Amino acid sequence: MPPLLEVSQLERRDAGRVRLAGVSFTVAQGEVVGLLGLNGAGKSTTLALIAGALAPSAGRVLLDGRDLATAPHALRACIGFLPEPPPLYPDFTVDEFLRFAARLRGMDRAAARTAATRVRERCGLAQVGRRLIGQLSKGYRQRVGLAQAIVHDPPLVLLDEPTAGLDPAQCREARELIAELGRERAVLFSSHLLDEVERVCTRVEVLHEGRPAGGFALRADGDSAGLEARFHALTGGAG
């Protein structure tokens, strides 16, 4: 089966400065791939380019064999994106915001209500549906951000630091949800934490200073002996 996502020689330049160059990898349906790197490595830029939030200076993003540059509207509908920080409206209740996110994805009022209820339950938000987002803890706001990313049931999910600000119990729940999503669709998520990727991912792509620094598969049982040493070797020992 061909990969759902293909990234080829992706590059981004801003004001003549190269922020990202030479990034290539694939993600298949049923696979969770980690984008690992130190802060400033280019992880967020890569995800924004794949999501269509930024335009690449060079390279291609293919989703199910179709070029994002030639069919942006149709392909963005197939992507769920959680940037960092999450794109939330503090004066909305959780239910209002999730219905709003669903309507932005083209659902009618009834379908949006059904979808919002489904992801609210799935993301552990059942008890806070009527709460204002601005009154929630950072952990709950992160859950709301994740819920909006999957409200339209996309085949590709992009998560930028999805466990940021979560306590250990919430991190565990988030990892379980990411693993569950990865059984049905393609998931790409960024992290600067080694233990996050080794617990969730089947494969890791490493970025360092805006360029690829290698990639490797993780053992199926989640035991990735030597990952820390390999990561620091690939990134030149930084961090």
C-alpha positions in Angstrom: 0.0 0.0 0.0 1.5 3.4 -0.9 2.0 5.9 1.9 -0.8 8.4 2.6 1.6 11.3 3.1 4.7 11.9 1.1 7.0 14.8 1.8 9.7 15.4 -0.8 12.6 17.9 -0.4 10.6 20.4 1.5 12.1 23.8 1.9 11.0 27.1 3.5 12.8 30.4 3.2 11.9 33.6 5.0 13.5 36.9 4.1 16.4 35.0 2.4 16.9 32.9 5.5 16.6 29.1 5.2 14.4 27.9 7.9 14.0 24.3 6.5 15.7 22.4 3.7 15.8 18.9 2.3 13.1 17.3 4.4 11.7 14.1 3.0 9.7 11.3 4.6 6.5 9.3 4.3 3.7 8.3 6.7 1.4 5.4 5.9 -2.1 4.8 7.1 -1.9 2.9 10.4 1.4 4.4 11.3 2.4 6.9 14.0 5.6 8.8 13.1 7.4 11.1 15.4 9.1 14.3 14.3 11.9 14.6 16.9 14.2 17.6 17.4 15.4 20.2 19.8 13.5 23.5 20.1 14.0 25.5 16.9 14.8 22.4 14.8 12.0 23.1 12.3 9.3 20.8 13.6 6.5 23.3 13.8 7.5 24.7 10.4 7.4 21.3 8.8 3.9 20.6 10.2 2.6 24.0 9.1 3.9 23.3 5.6 2.2 19.9 5.5 -1.1 21.4 6.8 -1.1 24.1 4.2 -0.8 26.9 6.7 2.5 27.9 5.2 3.6 27.7 1.5 6.8 25.9 0.8 9.6 27.6 -1.0 10.5 24.3 -2.7 9.5 20.7 -2.5 6.2 18.9 -2.5 3.6 17.5 -0.1 1.5 14.7 -1.5 -1.6 13.4 0.2 -2.9 10.1 -1.2 -0.9 10.8 -4.3 -2.3 14.3 -4.9 -0.2 17.5 -4.6 -1.3 19.9 -1.9 -0.2 22.8 -4.1 -2.6 21.9 -6.9 -5.6 20.9 -4.8 -5.3 22.8 -1.5 -8.9 23.1 -0.5 -9.8 19.4 -1.1 -6.7 18.1 0.6 -6.9 20.3 3.6 -10.3 18.8 4.4 -8.4 15.5 4.8 -6.0 16.9 7.4 -6.5 17.5 11.1 -4.0 19.9 12.6 -3.2 20.8 16.2 -0.6 23.6 16.2 1.2 24.9 19.3 -0.4 26.7 21.0 -3.9 25.4 20.1 -6.2 27.7 18.1 -8.9 28.3 20.7 -11.4 31.0 21.5 -11.5 31.6 25.2 -15.0 33.1 25.2 -16.6 30.0 23.7 -17.8 27.1 25.7 -16.2 23.7 24.8 -19.4 22.6 23.1 -19.8 25.8 21.1 -16.2 25.7 19.9 -16.3 22.1 18.8 -19.6 22.7 16.9 -18.0 25.8 15.4 -14.9 23.8 14.3 -17.2 21.2 12.7 -19.1 23.8 10.8 -15.9 25.3 9.5 -15.2 21.8 8.1 -18.4 22.0 6.0 -20.8 20.1 8.2 -24.5 21.1 8.6 -25.8 22.0 12.0 -27.0 18.5 12.9 -23.8 16.8 11.8 -21.7 19.3 13.6 -23.6 18.7 16.8 -23.1 14.9 16.4 -19.4 15.3 15.6 -18.8 17.6 18.5 -20.4 15.2 21.0 -18.4 12.3 19.6 -15.0 14.0 20.0 -15.9 15.6 23.3 -16.4 12.1 24.7 -13.3 10.7 22.9 -11.0 13.4 24.3 -12.2 13.3 27.9 -14.2 16.5 27.8 -17.6 15.2 28.7 -17.6 17.0 32.1 -16.6 20.4 30.8 -18.8 20.8 27.7 -20.5 23.9 29.1 -17.4 25.5 30.5 -15.8 28.5 28.9 -12.5 27.6 27.3 -10.7 30.5 28.9 -11.6 29.1 32.4 -10.1 25.7 31.7 -6.6 24.4 32.8 -3.9 24.2 30.2 -4.4 20.4 30.1 -8.0 20.7 29.2 -7.3 23.4 26.7 -4.9 21.0 25.0 -7.6 18.3 24.9 -10.0 20.8 23.3 -7.3 21.6 20.7 -6.9 17.9 20.0 -10.7 17.4 19.7 -11.0 20.2 17.1 -8.2 18.5 15.1 -10.2 15.3 14.7 -13.7 16.6 14.7 -14.1 15.9 11.0 -12.5 12.4 11.2 -9.5 13.1 8.9 -7.3 10.4 7.5 -4.1 12.4 8.4 -3.6 14.0 11.8 -0.8 16.4 12.5 0.0 17.2 16.2 2.5 19.8 17.3 3.7 19.0 20.8 0.4 17.4 21.8 1.4 16.7 25.4 2.7 20.2 26.1 1.5 21.3 29.5 -0.2 18.1 30.5 0.4 16.4 33.8 1.7 12.8 33.9 -1.8 11.2 33.9 -3.0 13.5 31.1 0.1 12.6 29.1 -0.7 9.0 29.4 -4.2 9.5 28.2 -3.0 11.6 25.3 -0.5 8.9 24.3 -3.3 6.3 24.4 -5.5 8.5 22.2 -2.7 9.1 19.7 -2.0 5.3 19.6 -5.7 4.7 19.0 -5.8 7.3 16.2 -2.7 5.7 14.6 -4.5 2.3 14.2 -7.0 3.9 11.8 -5.1 6.7 10.1 -1.7 8.3 9.5 -0.4 10.4 12.5 2.6 12.7 12.5 3.4 14.4 15.7 6.3 16.6 16.9 8.2 16.4 20.2 11.5 17.4 21.7 11.0 14.6 24.3 12.6 11.3 23.6 10.3 9.3 25.9 7.3 10.7 24.1 8.3 9.3 20.8 9.6 6.0 22.0 6.3 5.3 23.9 4.0 6.1 20.9 5.8 5.9 17.6 6.6 3.2 15.2 9.2 5.4 13.4 11.1 8.6 14.1 12.3 11.3 11.8 14.9 13.6 13.4 15.4 17.3 12.5 18.3 19.5 13.6 18.7 23.2 12.7 16.1 23.0 9.9 17.6 19.9 8.2 17.0 16.2 8.4 19.4 14.4 10.7 18.3 10.8 10.0 15.4 8.5 10.8 15.0 5.1 12.3 12.3 2.5 13.2 11.5 1.8 16.8 11.0 -1.8 17.9 7.4 -2.9 18.0 7.5 -3.4 21.8 8.4 0.2 22.3 11.8 -0.7 23.6 14.3 1.5 21.8 17.6 0.8 23.5 20.2 3.4 22.6 17.7 5.9 21.2 19.0 8.8 23.4 22.6 8.2 22.3 21.6 7.9 18.7 19.5 11.1 18.9 22.3 13.1 20.4 24.7 11.7 17.8 22.4 12.7 15.0 22.0 16.2 16.4 25.7 16.7 16.9 25.5 16.2 20.7 23.3 19.3 21.3 21.0 19.3 24.3 
